[in-house]
């Protein structure tokens, strides 16, 4: 699920890697059940003879196409999309045959915020909005599971330097370093 080791630099480690929330598969699952139910009913009531045989073939072809395009492809798309946080950058990848993504070095991130509607709150997910110092604008990551953990992890990595000091020079414990 995480980024391949060959794409990481020396000393870079994966801190957190997630896929979009499983709620993205709710509609494909409903489509799968409904398609199977309707196809099963139509196969059962199809008349005998040549007309019934052609009707059954048509029902099976249409059901197979619906299942492939509305269930299997969304599942593969969900499976191949990841959000990864390393100790140096944020990586969003997606794509089945052609992979695309966006990489933001942590030192370029200016602001990290999240949004959760009522459904997201019940399911424990949300939308993460990352603003960086580029002309492309912010990166919006939809349906991130455990959104608070992802927000806290990125915020800690962005606003805490490797030497244990915060941006203002204070240690994480609050005392001033000299």
N, C-alpha and C positions, 0 to 999 in steps of 0.2 A: 504494500500500500504506500510506503514512503518513497521518496526520491531514490533513484538508483545511485549506488555508491560512486559510480563513474562520473556522475555529474556534480559531485561535491568536492570542495577544496580540502587541502590538508588542514586538519584540526576542526573541520566542520562536522557537527553532530546533529542528528534529528532530535528535536526537543518534543515535538508534537506533530502527529499526522492523522488527519481524519478525512472521511468522505462526507458528502452532504448527508443530511439526516435521512433516515429510512422513510420518512413521510413522503419523500419524492416518489416512492414506489407504490403509494396508496392507489392512485388512479390506474396505473398499469395493472395492479392486482385485481381491481374491480373490473377492468376491461377483460382480463383473462377469464374470470369467473363468469361474467355475463356472456362473453362470446361462446364459451363452452356450453353454457346452459341453453342459449338460443340455438346453437348448432345442433346440440343433442336433441332438442325438441323438434327442429325441422327435419332431422334425419329420421326421427321416429314416426313422424306423420307423413313422410314422403310416400307417394303412391308407388305401387309396384309397376314393373314394366320399364320400357325405355325412357319414358318421361321421368319416372322416379329415379332411375339410375343417373341421368344427366343432372337432375336436380340435386341429388346427393353429392355428386362430384362438384357442382357449383358451390354448394354449401361448404364443403370441405376446403375448397380453394379459397373462398372468401374468408372463412374462419382462420385458415392458416396465415393469410396475408395480414389480417387484423392482429393476430397474435404476434407475428414477427414485428410489424411496424409499431404497434401500440403497447407491446409488453416486453418483448425480447430486446429491442433496440434501446428503449429507455433504461432497462436493467443494465445492459452493457455500458451505456453512457454513464450511469450512476457508478458502476463498478470501476470505470476508468477515470473518474474525476476525483482529484485529491487536493486537499489544502495541507501544506506542510510548512512547519516552522522549524528552522534550524537555529543554531546559535549565532548565525550571521545574516540570514535572509528569510523572507516569506515567499513561498512558492505556491502558485495556484495553477494546476494543470488539468486539462480536459481533452477529450477527443478519443475516437475509436480508431480510425485508420490514420488520420492526420492529427498529431498531438499539437496542442497549442497551450500557451500559458503565459503567465506574467510572474516575473521575479522582482522583488523589491528588497534591496539591501536594508537591513534594520536601521542603519545610521541615517537613511534618507526618510524614514517614517516620522511625520510630524504629529499625527493625531490618530488615535484608535478609539472607535466608538462602536456600540452595538445597539440594535433595535430588536424588540420582541413584541409581537402582537399577542393577543390572548391565546390563540392556538399554539404559537411558539412557546409561550410560557408553560402551557400544559404539557407539551412534548419535550421541553428542555432544549430547545434550539433557538436560533435567531439569525439575524443578518449582521455580519461584521463589516464595518466601513473603515478602511485604512486610507488615510491621506498621506501622500508623500511629496517630496520636493521634486516634482516633475511636471511636465506640461500635459501629461495624459490624464491628470485628475486622479481621484481616489479609486481604490479597488474595492468593489462591493462583492462580498462572499455571502451568498444566500444559503439558508438552511444549514448553518454550521451547528453540529451537535455540541452539547456542553459549552455553549457560547461564553459563559462567564469564565470558564477555565482557559479557553483560547484567548479571550480578551486580557485576562490577567497575565498569562504567559507572555504574550507579545508586549504588553505594557512593561512588564518586568525586564524583558530583554532589551527593549528600546531605551528605557530611561534609567537603566543601571549599567554602568560601565563594568568591564571585566575585572577591574582592580577593586571592586567592592564599593566604589563611591558612586553617589548619585550625581546628577548634573551640576548641582551647586557645591560639590566637594565634600558633602557630609557622607559619613558611612551609613550603611543601611540601619545601623542602630541609632543614628541621630547625632552622634558626636562629630565634631569638626576634625577633619584630617589635616595634618600640616605637612 
